[in-house]
Amino acid sequence: MKLKKEKKISYYDVTSLYPFTNFITNYPIGHPTVHNLNEEVNWTTSADNKYQLALMKVFVIPPKTIDIPILPV
């Protein structure tokens, strides 16, 4: 397809985004320390999480009056 000189085209390189994200992201190193806390928390933002670098298994209780899912299925 030939474009005229007055046409503007653009390209987004989404392929390189994944390796770049892996390059700049911190990952846990070594054997994990397992903490079974079983505590109730009221997180409303990511700043409420006191564990900055962690893998978590959580149980989310959504409001009963919500019509749309809060987490992807």
Summary of the structure (lengths in Angstrom):
residues: 73
radius of gyration: 21.4
end to end distance: 40.8
largest distance: 63.9
contacts: 47
relative contact order: 0.09
helix: 15%
strand: 0%
